[in-house]
Amino acid sequence: MRSVHYQISTTLPARPEVAFKWHSNPKLFYRLAPPWKSLQVETLAANLSNGTETVFRVPIAPFIGRKWVAEHSDYAPPFRFRDTQRKGPFAHWTHLHSFGDNSDGTCTLTDEIEFAPPLKMLTEPIFRRTLTRMIDSLFAYRHHTSVQDVQYASDWKDSKRLSIAVTGSSGMIGQRFCNFAETLGHQITRIHRDAGSSEGVYWEPSRGQIDAEKLEGFDAIVHLAGENIAGKRWSTKQKRRIRDSRVSSTELLVKTVSGLANPPNVLVSASAIGFYGDRGDETLDDEASPSDETFLSRTAQEWEQATDLLQDSNVRLVKTRFGIVLSPQGGALKELLRPFNFCLGGKVGNGRQYWSWVTIDDVVQSLMFCLQNNAISGPVNVVSPNACTNLEFVKALGSVLRRPTILPLPGFVARTVLGEMAEELLLHSTRVVPNKLLEHGYQFRDPVLTDALSILLGRSGKNHD
């Protein structure tokens, strides 16, 4: 079967030496892996020098994975490096990464691939088009992420590299944040529940246990721990777990930090826009008052109040109120994809309720922005500047997926199936604006919903037009 040649280029806002150093970080593999595919890393090369290997598994069918062994070669900083498949799903695959100097402080990143499809029994033109579309989506995502990450790194190139301790590092947001921070050169230490591990900082909030001595001297702490609010139906027991996992853990962490001889300069503690409650079409900025009428609002208020012990300390305190975090790997978007993929999508209730959304990469970049910007403190709304109604959201999702949106989910059905959780997560309306982030100069990576969904779901690139 004939080889296929694929090439794509984009301009990165940095000189080749800077872009190459960032791009050749082995941990960048996680940043650039497509979120709509589940890749499992078995061995990550320590560096990309000649002869090193990265081994991972790629899905080739539901519940079926294939090992891919990529050998790194042609390592010539800051101009190029190459990956060659030694074992994997393709008949052959070689990928050249090159960086060309544009003489204006930027460089051109070019990805050039030669591959042969794996299954000779399939008609070549049809299979070639399918593969090219998949590869085009992959590299549209990679280049979008590369441009945004390199731009952020360039904007903060003169800032100090931070030592950061992180709770909730195994969660969807925590994993993504740690990887983003590490590729920017920051040092991450995970606060975890594995008592047998000598790495990181041990804690067990349910027992009031934490290794306080190991928390001394960090530049920053990011607190993301908390039970998944949509993981189970809200029984009385589950609501207690949701509340305690946030409030009790925050109380323990804040009490510990307040007693440190060398506390962090800043603590960023997660919260949620559920703080505001069901507010119709009222526009809610970072200083808007809360509602006392809902479980999530009461929980968020207690969650934030648990940080009050640090209000008069020298620790800068930031409370990041997350909106609906979009990622195909978890949360609301993952759940919505199931009915939409089977052409069963539609508005929830009357569709007029506001959904204040934000992509996961804007969440993790906002967290880093709050750590690095010393002028930011207090509550910070972490949402896109373009909130939309539920109807607008499902129409955008249907358009990106090319699926109909004609099967609504009536409110009474949602309440019957999911109970109180449906009311607060799906039917309540919260129209939030990120004024504080915008006032401090934050540049959103993904401010437009259709563009964000296209990137996240692998529906971008010239072959998807």
LOLUM-459538 format. One record per residue (C-alpha): residue number from 1; residue in one letter; x, y, z. Coordinates in steps of 0.05 Angstrom, whole numbers, padded with zeros to 5 digits. Each point is the difference from the previous one (the first is absolute). Layout:
% LOLUM-459538
   seke   loke        u        v        w
    NUM      a        X        Y        Z
...
END
This chain:
% LOLUM-459538
   seke   loke        u        v        w
      1      m    00000    00000    00000
      2      r    00026    00069   -00019
      3      s    00024    00047    00055
      4      v   -00039    00062    00017
      5      h    00034    00066    00012
      6      y   -00031    00050    00048
      7      q    00027    00069    00019
      8      i   -00026    00057    00042
      9      s    00034    00064    00025
     10      t   -00016    00055    00049
     11      t    00035    00061    00028
     12      l    00021   -00003    00073
     13      p    00010    00065    00039
     14      a    00071   -00016    00022
     15      r    00069   -00010   -00029
     16      p    00020   -00071   -00021
     17      e    00043   -00011    00062
     18      v   -00058    00015    00046
     19      a   -00052   -00038   -00040
     20      f    00046   -00060   -00009
     21      k    00016   -00004    00074
     22      w   -00074    00002    00017
     23      h   -00020   -00048   -00055
     24      s    00054   -00051    00016
     25      n   -00022   -00008    00073
     26      p   -00022   -00073    00004
     27      k   -00058    00018    00046
     28      l   -00029    00041   -00057
     29      f   -00026   -00067   -00026
     30      y   -00058    00006    00050
     31      r   -00015    00072   -00020
     32      l   -00003   -00016   -00074
     33      a   -00037   -00067    00004
     34      p   -00070    00008   -00030
     35      p   -00052    00004    00055
     36      w   -00051   -00037   -00042
     37      k    00045   -00062    00000
     38      s    00022   -00039    00061
     39      l    00075   -00011   -00005
     40      q    00036   -00040    00054
     41      v    00074    00014    00010
     42      e    00042   -00060    00019
     43      t    00069    00031   -00005
     44      l    00016    00073   -00008
     45      a    00069    00016   -00026
     46      a    00043    00042    00047
     47      n    00021    00043   -00059
     48      l   -00005   -00001   -00076
     49      s    00072   -00016   -00015
     50      n    00017   -00051   -00054
     51      g   -00022   -00071    00017
     52      t   -00047    00015    00058
     53      e   -00071   -00028   -00004
     54      t   -00070    00018    00022
     55      v   -00049   -00057    00006
     56      f   -00075    00010    00003
     57      r   -00066   -00035   -00018
     58      v   -00048    00030   -00050
     59      p   -00074   -00020   -00008
     60      i   -00014   -00032   -00068
     61      a   -00071   -00024    00017
     62      p   -00045    00001    00061
     63      f    00036   -00036    00057
     64      i    00058   -00018   -00046
     65      g    00068    00034    00005
     66      r    00065   -00008   -00039
     67      k    00070    00013    00027
     68      w    00039    00054   -00036
     69      v    00075    00003    00009
     70      a    00028    00067   -00024
     71      e    00076    00007   -00007
     72      h    00029    00070    00003
     73      s    00055    00019   -00049
     74      d    00030    00055   -00043
     75      y    00006    00042    00063
     76      a    00029    00067   -00021
     77      p   -00019    00057    00047
     78      p   -00028    00050   -00012
     79      f   -00020   -00020   -00071
     80      r   -00032   -00070   -00001
     81      f   -00012   -00068    00030
     82      r   -00034   -00062   -00028
     83      d   -00046   -00056    00026
     84      t   -00002   -00066   -00037
     85      q   -00050   -00055    00015
     86      r    00038   -00064    00016
     87      k   -00063   -00038    00019
     88      g   -00072    00022   -00007
     89      p   -00064    00003   -00041
     90      f    00030    00029   -00065
     91      a    00040   -00037   -00052
     92      h    00050    00056    00011
     93      w    00000    00070    00030
     94      t    00053    00053    00006
     95      h   -00012    00070    00028
     96      l    00049    00057   -00008
     97      h   -00008    00061    00046
     98      s    00038    00061   -00027
     99      f    00007    00072    00023
    100      g    00017    00055   -00050
    101      d    00025    00069    00022
    102      n   -00043    00056   -00027
    103      s    00049    00056    00021
    104      d   -00055    00039    00036
    105      g    00001   -00035    00067
    106      t   -00046   -00056   -00024
    107      c    00011   -00067   -00032
    108      t   -00037   -00048   -00045
    109      l   -00018   -00068    00028
    110      t   -00008   -00052   -00055
    111      d   -00024   -00070    00011
    112      e    00015   -00046   -00059
    113      i   -00024   -00071    00000
    114      e    00010   -00059   -00047
    115      f   -00045   -00060    00015
    116      a   -00030   -00062   -00031
    117      p   -00069   -00022    00022
    118      p   -00003   -00065    00039
    119      l   -00056   -00040   -00033
    120      k    00013   -00017   -00072
    121      m   -00068   -00032   -00009
    122      l   -00035    00068    00005
    123      t   -00008    00041   -00063
    124      e    00059    00048    00001
    125      p   -00034    00065   -00021
    126      i   -00055   -00007    00051
    127      f    00047   -00020    00056
    128      r    00049    00054   -00019
    129      r   -00054    00054    00006
    130      t   -00022   -00027    00068
    131      l    00070   -00002    00027
    132      t    00017    00068   -00028
    133      r   -00061    00029    00035
    134      m    00021   -00032    00066
    135      i    00071    00025   -00007
    136      d   -00024    00069   -00020
    137      s   -00043    00004    00064
    138      l    00059   -00023    00042
    139      f    00048    00052   -00027
    140      a   -00051    00056    00002
    141      y   -00007   -00015    00074
    142      r    00076   -00006    00010
    143      h    00014    00065   -00035
    144      h   -00056    00038    00035
    145      t    00027   -00024    00067
    146      s    00072    00015   -00020
    147      v   -00015    00071   -00021
    148      q   -00040    00015    00063
    149      d    00051   -00033    00048
    150      v    00060    00033   -00033
    151      q   -00035    00067    00001
    152      y   -00014   -00006    00074
    153      a    00071   -00023    00015
    154      s    00026    00059   -00040
    155      d   -00044    00049    00037
    156      w    00027   -00025    00067
    157      k    00071   -00017   -00021
    158      d    00031    00048    00051
    159      s   -00041   -00025    00059
    160      k    00026   -00046    00054
    161      r   -00007   -00076   -00008
    162      l   -00044   -00020    00058
    163      s   -00001   -00059    00048
    164      i   -00074   -00020    00004
    165      a   -00035   -00050    00044
    166      v   -00066   -00026   -00028
    167      t   -00059   -00036    00031
    168      g   -00047   -00038   -00045
    169      s    00057   -00013   -00049
    170      s   -00031   -00066   -00023
    171      g   -00065    00033   -00022
    172      m   -00016    00024   -00070
    173      i    00019    00072    00014
    174      g    00057   -00018    00046
    175      q    00035   -00045   -00050
    176      r   -00007    00051   -00055
    177      f    00025    00057    00045
    178      c    00061   -00039    00024
    179      n    00020   -00018   -00070
    180      f   -00009    00072   -00025
    181      a    00041    00028    00058
    182      e    00056   -00051   -00010
    183      t    00007    00015   -00074
    184      l    00008    00073    00019
    185      g    00058   -00018    00045
    186      h   -00034    00003    00068
    187      q    00013   -00052    00053
    188      i   -00062   -00040    00021
    189      t   -00008   -00039    00065
    190      r   -00064   -00040    00008
    191      i   -00039   -00002    00065
    192      h   -00029   -00070    00001
    193      r   -00032   -00055    00042
    194      d    00052   -00055   -00012
    195      a    00030   -00011    00069
    196      g    00051   -00048   -00029
    197      s    00031    00049   -00048
    198      s    00063    00038    00018
    199      e   -00013    00051   -00055
    200      g   -00044    00061    00007
    201      v   -00039    00020    00062
    202      y   -00046   -00049    00035
    203      w   -00068    00021    00026
    204      e   -00066   -00033    00019
    205      p   -00051    00056    00010
    206      s   -00054   -00047    00026
    207      r    00045   -00016    00059
    208      g    00029    00070    00007
    209      q    00070   -00025   -00019
    210      i    00052    00038   -00039
    211      d    00076    00000   -00002
    212      a    00007    00074    00018
    213      e    00076   -00002    00002
    214      k    00003   -00017   -00074
    215      l   -00044    00060   -00017
    216      e    00053    00049    00023
    217      g    00032    00046   -00051
    218      f   -00044   -00007   -00061
    219      d   -00011    00062   -00043
    220      a   -00073   -00019   -00011
    221      i   -00055   -00049    00016
    222      v   -00057   -00018   -00048
    223      h   -00059   -00033    00035
    224      l   -00043   -00040   -00049
    225      a   -00023   -00059    00043
    226      g   -00074   -00017    00002
    227      e   -00051   -00055   -00013
    228      n   -00029   -00002   -00070
    229      i   -00067    00036    00005
    230      a   -00030   -00039   -00058
    231      g    00029   -00068    00017
    232      k   -00061   -00028    00035
    233      r   -00073    00018    00013
    234      w   -00005    00049    00058
    235      s   -00022   -00041    00059
    236      t    00008    00031    00069
    237      k    00064   -00040    00008
    238      q    00028    00022   -00067
    239      k   -00015    00073    00014
    240      r    00037   -00006    00065
    241      r    00060   -00029   -00037
    242      i   -00001    00057   -00051
    243      r   -00003    00052    00055
    244      d    00051   -00032    00047
    245      s    00051   -00015   -00055
    246      r    00002    00074   -00014
    247      v   -00011    00035    00066
    248      s    00037   -00048    00047
    249      s    00061   -00006   -00046
    250      t    00004    00075   -00008
    251      e   -00005    00011    00075
    252      l    00057   -00050    00011
    253      l    00044    00030   -00054
    254      v   -00011    00073    00021
    255      k    00011   -00016    00074
    256      t    00065   -00035   -00018
    257      v    00023    00057   -00045
    258      s   -00015    00052    00054
    259      g    00047   -00036    00047
    260      l    00060   -00007   -00047
    261      a    00065    00035    00014
    262      n    00011    00009   -00075
    263      p   -00070    00004   -00031
    264      p   -00013    00008   -00074
    265      n   -00006    00068   -00031
    266      v   -00067   -00019   -00031
    267      l   -00055   -00051    00009
    268      v   -00049   -00010   -00057
    269      s   -00061   -00038    00024
    270      a   -00052   -00027   -00048
    271      s   -00073    00018    00006
    272      a   -00058    00000   -00050
    273      i   -00051    00046   -00031
    274      g   -00053   -00040    00036
    275      f    00017    00051    00054
    276      y   -00049    00048   -00034
    277      g   -00060   -00047   -00004
    278      d   -00057    00003   -00050
    279      r    00000    00073   -00025
    280      g   -00036    00000   -00067
    281      d    00031    00049   -00050
    282      e    00032    00044    00053
    283      t    00073    00016   -00018
    284      l    00045   -00022    00058
    285      d    00070    00028    00008
    286      d    00053   -00022    00050
    287      e   -00030    00043    00056
    288      a   -00072   -00023   -00009
    289      s   -00035   -00025    00063
    290      p   -00016   -00074    00010
    291      s   -00067   -00035    00006
    292      d   -00018   -00040    00061
    293      e   -00055   -00040   -00034
    294      t    00039   -00058   -00031
    295      f    00045   -00056    00025
    296      l    00058    00020   -00046
    297      s   -00004    00073    00020
    298      r    00001   -00017    00074
    299      t    00057   -00049   -00011
    300      a    00041    00050   -00040
    301      q   -00010    00054    00053
    302      e    00025   -00047    00055
    303      w    00057   -00022   -00046
    304      e    00023    00072   -00009
    305      q   -00012    00019    00073
    306      a    00047   -00056    00020
    307      t    00057    00042   -00028
    308      d   -00016    00061    00044
    309      l    00055   -00017    00049
    310      l    00050    00025   -00051
    311      q   -00035    00066   -00014
    312      d    00045    00040    00047
    313      s    00063   -00039   -00014
    314      n    00057    00014   -00048
    315      v   -00025   -00056   -00046
    316      r   -00035    00028   -00061
    317      l   -00066   -00037   -00006
    318      v   -00036   -00013   -00066
    319      k   -00068   -00035   -00006
    320      t   -00010   -00025   -00071
    321      r   -00073   -00012   -00016
    322      f   -00002   -00050   -00057
    323      g   -00057   -00002   -00050
    324      i   -00020   -00061   -00041
    325      v    00068   -00028   -00018
    326      l    00002   -00028   -00070
    327      s    00041   -00062   -00015
    328      p   -00019   -00064   -00037
    329      q    00037   -00038    00054
    330      g   -00049    00017    00056
    331      g   -00053    00046    00027
    332      a   -00062    00026   -00036
    333      l    00028   -00004   -00071
    334      k    00018   -00074    00006
    335      e   -00071   -00016    00024
    336      l   -00032    00041   -00055
    337      l    00040   -00035   -00054
    338      r   -00035   -00067    00013
    339      p   -00070    00021   -00022
    340      f    00025    00047   -00054
    341      n    00042   -00054   -00033
    342      f   -00064   -00042   -00007
    343      c   -00039    00059   -00028
    344      l   -00039    00007    00066
    345      g    00023    00069    00020
    346      g   -00043    00061    00014
    347      k   -00013    00056    00049
    348      v   -00011   -00014    00074
    349      g   -00064    00029    00028
    350      n   -00020    00064   -00036
    351      g    00072    00012   -00022
    352      r   -00001    00072    00024
    353      q    00044   -00012    00061
    354      y    00071    00028   -00005
    355      w    00060   -00046   -00001
    356      s    00065    00035    00017
    357      w    00052   -00044   -00032
    358      v    00076   -00001   -00004
    359      t    00050   -00047   -00033
    360      i    00045   -00041    00044
    361      d    00062    00034   -00029
    362      d   -00027    00068    00017
    363      v   -00012   -00026    00071
    364      v    00072   -00024    00009
    365      q    00029    00063   -00033
    366      s   -00044    00043    00044
    367      l    00026   -00036    00061
    368      m    00071    00014   -00021
    369      f   -00017    00072   -00017
    370      c   -00028    00009    00071
    371      l    00063   -00030    00030
    372      q    00046    00045   -00040
    373      n   -00039    00066    00003
    374      n    00011    00029    00069
    375      a   -00055    00051   -00010
    376      i   -00055   -00052    00000
    377      s   -00034   -00021    00064
    378      g   -00069   -00019    00025
    379      p   -00054   -00031   -00043
    380      v    00015   -00011   -00074
    381      n   -00052   -00025   -00049
    382      v    00032   -00052   -00046
    383      v   -00049   -00001   -00058
    384      s    00001    00018   -00073
    385      p   -00019    00073   -00014
    386      n   -00056   -00028   -00044
    387      a   -00051   -00036    00043
    388      c   -00057   -00031   -00040
    389      t   -00068   -00030    00011
    390      n   -00009   -00075    00003
    391      l   -00034    00002   -00068
    392      e    00058    00039   -00030
    393      f    00048   -00050    00030
    394      v   -00034   -00062   -00028
    395      k   -00009    00033   -00068
    396      a    00075    00014   -00002
    397      l    00017   -00071    00022
    398      g   -00047   -00030   -00051
    399      s    00031    00044   -00055
    400      v    00071   -00022    00018
    401      l   -00019   -00073    00003
    402      r   -00047    00005   -00060
    403      r   -00056   -00030    00041
    404      p   -00073    00022    00007
    405      t   -00024    00035    00063
    406      i   -00074   -00015   -00004
    407      l   -00012   -00045    00060
    408      p   -00007    00043    00062
    409      l    00006   -00026    00071
    410      p   -00060    00027    00037
    411      g    00014    00029    00068
    412      f   -00047   -00048    00036
    413      v    00035   -00060   -00031
    414      a    00069    00027    00021
    415      r   -00026    00010    00071
    416      t   -00031   -00069    00002
    417      v    00064   -00034   -00024
    418      l    00052    00042    00036
    419      g   -00038    00034    00055
    420      e    00028    00063    00033
    421      m    00065   -00007   -00039
    422      a   -00038    00012   -00066
    423      e   -00032    00063    00028
    424      e    00066    00032    00022
    425      l    00048   -00025   -00054
    426      l   -00045    00000   -00062
    427      l   -00060    00045    00011
    428      h    00025    00058    00043
    429      s    00024    00062   -00036
    430      t    00065    00035    00017
    431      r    00025    00055   -00047
    432      v    00071    00015    00024
    433      v    00052    00047   -00028
    434      p    00076   -00004    00013
    435      n    00011    00074    00014
    436      k    00059   -00007    00046
    437      l    00039   -00043   -00048
    438      l   -00014    00047   -00058
    439      e    00018    00062    00041
    440      h    00068   -00030    00016
    441      g    00015   -00015   -00073
    442      y   -00016   -00074   -00005
    443      q   -00004   -00023   -00072
    444      f   -00050   -00057   -00009
    445      r    00025   -00058   -00042
    446      d   -00070   -00023   -00021
    447      p   -00052    00056    00007
    448      v   -00047   -00024   -00055
    449      l   -00042   -00062    00014
    450      t   -00002   -00031   -00070
    451      d    00075    00009   -00009
    452      a    00014   -00029    00069
    453      l   -00044   -00061   -00012
    454      s    00032   -00011   -00069
    455      i    00070   -00001    00031
    456      l   -00020   -00043    00059
    457      l   -00038   -00052   -00040
    458      g    00048   -00008   -00059
    459      r   -00046    00035   -00049
    460      s    00048    00056   -00021
    461      g    00048    00003   -00059
    462      k   -00009    00012   -00074
    463      n   -00028   -00069   -00014
    464      h   -00059    00012    00047
    465      d   -00024    00063   -00035
END
